Amino acid sequence: MEKDISYIKSAIDKINEDSTIKFLLDLVGASIKDAVNFEPHKVYRCGDKVYLYKDGKHRVYKCIVDISTPCETIDEETTEEWSDLFY
């Protein structure tokens, strides 16, 4: 099953507003709200946030260059164009 950011966003929306978990997600999850699924070979602009499930982990990256280089995935070769928002 391919991972999709919309599923994660809908699960977060179901958490009770008074929950400690919701508080923590609001702190670290702010980057998730406007993230979209990463699409291979698509060009992204500075500030765009993408979701990618790789190596068994959920990742959200932010584009840090004016225009990204189209690529298959975000890896060592493209990390100078992206900031991992969970590290």
Backbone as JSON Lines, residues from 0, in Angstrom:
{"i":0,"aa":"M","n":[0.84,-1.18,0.0],"ca":[0.0,0.0,0.0],"c":[0.89,1.25,0.0]}
{"i":1,"aa":"E","n":[0.63,2.13,-0.94],"ca":[1.39,3.37,-1.02],"c":[0.91,4.35,0.04]}
{"i":2,"aa":"K","n":[1.83,5.02,0.7],"ca":[1.49,5.98,1.75],"c":[1.03,7.28,1.1]}
{"i":3,"aa":"D","n":[0.06,7.93,1.73],"ca":[-0.51,9.16,1.2],"c":[-0.7,10.16,2.33]}
{"i":4,"aa":"I","n":[-0.29,11.39,2.14],"ca":[-0.37,12.42,3.17],"c":[-1.82,12.73,3.56]}
{"i":5,"aa":"S","n":[-2.76,12.55,2.66],"ca":[-4.16,12.86,3.0],"c":[-4.69,11.93,4.09]}
{"i":6,"aa":"Y","n":[-4.24,10.67,4.1],"ca":[-4.64,9.73,5.15],"c":[-4.12,10.2,6.5]}
{"i":7,"aa":"I","n":[-2.87,10.64,6.52],"ca":[-2.25,11.11,7.77],"c":[-2.95,12.37,8.26]}
{"i":8,"aa":"K","n":[-3.23,13.3,7.34],"ca":[-3.92,14.54,7.73],"c":[-5.3,14.24,8.31]}
{"i":9,"aa":"S","n":[-6.03,13.3,7.71],"ca":[-7.37,12.99,8.22],"c":[-7.3,12.33,9.6]}
{"i":10,"aa":"A","n":[-6.27,11.51,9.85],"ca":[-6.11,10.89,11.16],"c":[-5.81,11.94,12.22]}
{"i":11,"aa":"I","n":[-5.0,12.93,11.87],"ca":[-4.68,14.02,12.8],"c":[-5.92,14.83,13.13]}
{"i":12,"aa":"D","n":[-6.76,15.07,12.13],"ca":[-7.99,15.84,12.34],"c":[-8.95,15.17,13.32]}
{"i":13,"aa":"K","n":[-8.84,13.86,13.48],"ca":[-9.75,13.12,14.36],"c":[-9.32,13.14,15.83]}
{"i":14,"aa":"I","n":[-8.13,13.64,16.11],"ca":[-7.63,13.67,17.48],"c":[-8.32,14.79,18.25]}
{"i":15,"aa":"N","n":[-8.73,14.5,19.47],"ca":[-9.4,15.46,20.33],"c":[-8.55,16.71,20.52]}
{"i":16,"aa":"E","n":[-9.15,17.88,20.39],"ca":[-8.44,19.16,20.51],"c":[-7.76,19.35,21.86]}
{"i":17,"aa":"D","n":[-8.28,18.74,22.93],"ca":[-7.72,18.9,24.28],"c":[-6.65,17.86,24.6]}
{"i":18,"aa":"S","n":[-6.33,17.03,23.66],"ca":[-5.36,15.95,23.88],"c":[-3.93,16.48,23.88]}
{"i":19,"aa":"T","n":[-3.1,15.88,24.73],"ca":[-1.68,16.2,24.74],"c":[-1.04,15.82,23.41]}
{"i":20,"aa":"I","n":[-1.49,14.74,22.84],"ca":[-0.98,14.32,21.54],"c":[-1.28,15.38,20.49]}
{"i":21,"aa":"K","n":[-2.49,15.94,20.53],"ca":[-2.84,17.0,19.58],"c":[-1.93,18.21,19.77]}
{"i":22,"aa":"F","n":[-1.63,18.57,21.02],"ca":[-0.73,19.68,21.3],"c":[0.65,19.43,20.66]}
{"i":23,"aa":"L","n":[1.2,18.24,20.88],"ca":[2.5,17.91,20.33],"c":[2.48,17.89,18.8]}
{"i":24,"aa":"L","n":[1.42,17.37,18.24],"ca":[1.3,17.35,16.78],"c":[1.2,18.76,16.22]}
{"i":25,"aa":"D","n":[0.54,19.66,16.94],"ca":[0.46,21.05,16.49],"c":[1.84,21.68,16.47]}
{"i":26,"aa":"L","n":[2.69,21.3,17.42],"ca":[4.05,21.86,17.47],"c":[4.92,21.34,16.33]}
{"i":27,"aa":"V","n":[4.96,20.02,16.19],"ca":[5.84,19.44,15.16],"c":[5.12,19.18,13.85]}
{"i":28,"aa":"G","n":[3.82,19.13,13.89],"ca":[3.05,18.8,12.7],"c":[2.63,19.97,11.86]}
{"i":29,"aa":"A","n":[2.99,21.17,12.26],"ca":[2.61,22.35,11.47],"c":[3.11,22.22,10.04]}
{"i":30,"aa":"S","n":[4.23,21.56,9.88],"ca":[4.79,21.39,8.54],"c":[3.96,20.44,7.68]}
{"i":31,"aa":"I","n":[3.13,19.63,8.3],"ca":[2.34,18.65,7.56],"c":[1.13,19.3,6.88]}
{"i":32,"aa":"K","n":[0.59,20.35,7.47],"ca":[-0.67,20.92,7.01],"c":[-0.68,21.31,5.54]}
{"i":33,"aa":"D","n":[0.4,21.86,5.04],"ca":[0.41,22.26,3.64],"c":[1.34,21.4,2.78]}
{"i":34,"aa":"A","n":[1.72,20.23,3.28],"ca":[2.55,19.3,2.5],"c":[1.67,18.54,1.5]}
{"i":35,"aa":"V","n":[2.28,18.21,0.39],"ca":[1.62,17.4,-0.64],"c":[2.47,16.16,-0.87]}
{"i":36,"aa":"N","n":[1.89,15.15,-1.47],"ca":[2.65,13.95,-1.79],"c":[3.75,14.28,-2.8]}
{"i":37,"aa":"F","n":[4.95,13.75,-2.56],"ca":[6.05,13.95,-3.5],"c":[5.73,13.24,-4.8]}
{"i":38,"aa":"E","n":[5.91,13.96,-5.9],"ca":[5.71,13.37,-7.23],"c":[7.05,13.34,-7.95]}
{"i":39,"aa":"P","n":[7.53,12.14,-8.29],"ca":[8.81,12.04,-8.99],"c":[8.82,12.89,-10.27]}
{"i":40,"aa":"H","n":[9.95,13.51,-10.51],"ca":[10.23,14.3,-11.71],"c":[9.43,15.59,-11.8]}
{"i":41,"aa":"K","n":[8.73,15.97,-10.75],"ca":[8.02,17.24,-10.72],"c":[8.98,18.32,-10.22]}
{"i":42,"aa":"V","n":[8.79,19.54,-10.67],"ca":[9.6,20.66,-10.24],"c":[8.88,21.34,-9.08]}
{"i":43,"aa":"Y","n":[9.62,21.65,-8.02],"ca":[9.06,22.33,-6.86],"c":[9.74,23.68,-6.68]}
{"i":44,"aa":"R","n":[9.05,24.59,-6.01],"ca":[9.58,25.93,-5.76],"c":[9.95,26.1,-4.29]}
{"i":45,"aa":"C","n":[10.78,27.07,-4.01],"ca":[11.22,27.34,-2.65],"c":[10.02,27.48,-1.71]}
{"i":46,"aa":"G","n":[10.05,26.75,-0.62],"ca":[8.97,26.78,0.37],"c":[7.96,25.65,0.21]}
{"i":47,"aa":"D","n":[7.92,25.0,-0.94],"ca":[7.02,23.86,-1.12],"c":[7.4,22.75,-0.15]}
{"i":48,"aa":"K","n":[6.4,22.1,0.43],"ca":[6.63,20.98,1.35],"c":[6.06,19.72,0.74]}
{"i":49,"aa":"V","n":[6.83,18.65,0.8],"ca":[6.39,17.39,0.23],"c":[6.5,16.27,1.26]}
{"i":50,"aa":"Y","n":[5.61,15.31,1.15],"ca":[5.61,14.12,2.0],"c":[6.17,12.96,1.19]}
{"i":51,"aa":"L","n":[7.03,12.19,1.84],"ca":[7.62,11.03,1.19],"c":[7.8,9.94,2.24]}
{"i":52,"aa":"Y","n":[7.35,8.74,1.94],"ca":[7.55,7.59,2.82],"c":[8.7,6.79,2.24]}
{"i":53,"aa":"K","n":[9.83,6.78,2.97],"ca":[10.98,6.03,2.46],"c":[11.76,5.43,3.61]}
{"i":54,"aa":"D","n":[12.36,4.32,3.34],"ca":[13.15,3.59,4.34],"c":[12.33,3.31,5.6]}
{"i":55,"aa":"G","n":[11.04,3.05,5.43],"ca":[10.17,2.72,6.55],"c":[9.82,3.89,7.45]}
{"i":56,"aa":"K","n":[10.06,5.13,6.97],"ca":[9.77,6.31,7.79],"c":[9.01,7.36,6.99]}
{"i":57,"aa":"H","n":[8.16,8.09,7.72],"ca":[7.44,9.2,7.13],"c":[8.37,10.41,7.13]}
{"i":58,"aa":"R","n":[8.47,11.1,6.0],"ca":[9.34,12.27,5.88],"c":[8.56,13.44,5.29]}
{"i":59,"aa":"V","n":[8.86,14.63,5.78],"ca":[8.35,15.85,5.17],"c":[9.57,16.72,4.87]}
{"i":60,"aa":"Y","n":[9.69,17.11,3.62],"ca":[10.81,17.92,3.17],"c":[10.3,19.27,2.69]}
{"i":61,"aa":"K","n":[11.14,20.29,2.86],"ca":[10.82,21.63,2.37],"c":[11.86,22.0,1.32]}
{"i":62,"aa":"C","n":[11.4,22.47,0.16],"ca":[12.3,22.89,-0.9],"c":[12.99,24.18,-0.47]}
{"i":63,"aa":"I","n":[14.32,24.22,-0.6],"ca":[15.08,25.38,-0.14],"c":[15.82,26.09,-1.27]}
{"i":64,"aa":"V","n":[15.48,25.77,-2.51],"ca":[16.05,26.45,-3.67],"c":[14.91,27.07,-4.47]}
{"i":65,"aa":"D","n":[15.25,28.02,-5.33],"ca":[14.21,28.69,-6.12],"c":[13.39,27.69,-6.93]}
{"i":66,"aa":"I","n":[14.06,26.79,-7.63],"ca":[13.38,25.76,-8.42],"c":[14.17,24.46,-8.27]}
{"i":67,"aa":"S","n":[13.48,23.38,-7.88],"ca":[14.16,22.11,-7.66],"c":[14.48,21.42,-8.99]}
{"i":68,"aa":"T","n":[15.43,20.51,-8.92],"ca":[15.78,19.68,-10.06],"c":[14.83,18.49,-10.06]}
{"i":69,"aa":"P","n":[14.16,18.2,-11.19],"ca":[13.3,17.01,-11.22],"c":[14.1,15.76,-10.88]}
{"i":70,"aa":"C","n":[13.55,14.91,-10.03],"ca":[14.27,13.71,-9.6],"c":[13.28,12.6,-9.26]}
{"i":71,"aa":"E","n":[13.81,11.4,-9.17],"ca":[13.0,10.22,-8.84],"c":[12.6,10.21,-7.36]}
{"i":72,"aa":"T","n":[13.54,10.61,-6.5],"ca":[13.3,10.64,-5.06],"c":[14.23,11.67,-4.42]}
{"i":73,"aa":"I","n":[14.02,11.95,-3.17],"ca":[14.91,12.85,-2.44],"c":[15.95,11.97,-1.74]}
{"i":74,"aa":"D","n":[17.2,12.17,-2.11],"ca":[18.28,11.35,-1.56],"c":[19.54,12.19,-1.41]}
{"i":75,"aa":"E","n":[20.69,11.54,-1.22],"ca":[21.94,12.27,-1.02],"c":[22.27,13.23,-2.16]}
{"i":76,"aa":"E","n":[21.88,12.86,-3.37],"ca":[22.19,13.7,-4.52],"c":[21.35,14.98,-4.56]}
{"i":77,"aa":"T","n":[20.19,14.97,-3.94],"ca":[19.3,16.12,-4.01],"c":[19.12,16.84,-2.68]}
{"i":78,"aa":"T","n":[19.79,16.38,-1.63],"ca":[19.56,16.97,-0.31],"c":[19.96,18.43,-0.21]}
{"i":79,"aa":"E","n":[20.83,18.91,-1.08],"ca":[21.17,20.33,-1.04],"c":[20.0,21.2,-1.48]}
{"i":80,"aa":"E","n":[18.98,20.59,-2.04],"ca":[17.8,21.32,-2.48],"c":[16.64,21.21,-1.5]}
{"i":81,"aa":"W","n":[16.79,20.34,-0.5],"ca":[15.68,20.04,0.41],"c":[16.14,20.06,1.86]}
{"i":82,"aa":"S","n":[15.23,20.47,2.74],"ca":[15.47,20.43,4.18],"c":[14.49,19.43,4.78]}
{"i":83,"aa":"D","n":[15.02,18.45,5.51],"ca":[14.17,17.45,6.18],"c":[13.59,18.13,7.42]}
{"i":84,"aa":"L","n":[12.29,18.31,7.48],"ca":[11.66,19.06,8.55],"c":[11.54,18.28,9.86]}
{"i":85,"aa":"F","n":[11.89,17.01,9.87],"ca":[11.81,16.23,11.1],"c":[13.17,15.89,11.67]}
{"i":86,"aa":"Y","n":[14.21,16.54,11.21],"ca":[15.55,16.32,11.76],"c":[16.06,17.6,12.35]}
